[in-house]
Amino acid sequence: MRFELYRDSSGDWRWRLRVQNGNVIADSAEGYARREDCEHGISLVKGSGAASTVDMTTKIA
């Protein structure tokens, strides 16, 4: 896997996470004016490896 940092057509910074087979499995979903902000977004995703998973399809009474 690798994070790709790039500029979109409007000049904003974006990132995408690409796996070995070339598929993109995640992206920034928004453009950043500053590269540093985009890199911070990448670090948040990298740091979320310990995040829990919540099944939002189950009904809580």
Number of C-alpha atoms within 10 A of each C-alpha: 12 11 16 13 17 15 14 13 7 8 11 15 21 24 23 18 18 16 13 8 7 10 11 15 10 13 17 16 9 12 18 19 14 11 17 11 14 21 16 11 17 20 11 11 14 11 10 9 8 7 8 7 6 7 7 7 6 7 6 5 3
